[in-house]
Amino acid sequence: MRKFIMLGSAILALTFAAAAAAGSPAMHFEEDITGDVFVCEDETYTTISGTIAITVHEGASASGNGNFTFTAVPKDAVAEDTEGNTYRGVGAVWGGGAFNAQKGSEQGTFTFKITFVSAGGGKADSVNLVMHGSTSGANFEFDKGTCAEDE
């Protein structure tokens, strides 16, 4: 999860830095996720193949306010447990935020929903996280999954 949070933070920084490009087209890129490790309550999964497809969009107003959104979706993600069983990683990671240049305020929300699904179609474990932060102090985190990405 830390990798995705760092990825989200990097996207946030890039987006705010580039927010002057109002109405810019969406940016698309992929990152290899082979080797990512998810530690769960009763099992550990290591990603043995796959990528994450990322789409980022940003916008800015004439007054200097800005916004961004990103979506990251696993493609052909396969994870292996400690006994060698394989699972598909399905779901999405989403984040978005906005800042107000006049007030100096900003806010952002991050959701991470990835489920490990067995060959028979049954759910094994999941990452299920929602976080929100803002300069107003309206911050919260809900973590209802059984896994976290290894640090």
Buried (B, 14 or more C-beta within 10 A) or exposed (E): BEBBBEBBEEBBEBBBEBBEEEEBEEBEEEEEBEEBBBBBEEBBBBBBBBBBBBBBBBBBEEEEBBBBBBBBBBEEBBBBBEEEEBBBBBBBBBBBBBBBBEEEEBBBBBBBBBBBBEEEEEEBBBBBBBBBBBEEEEEEEEBEBBBBBBE
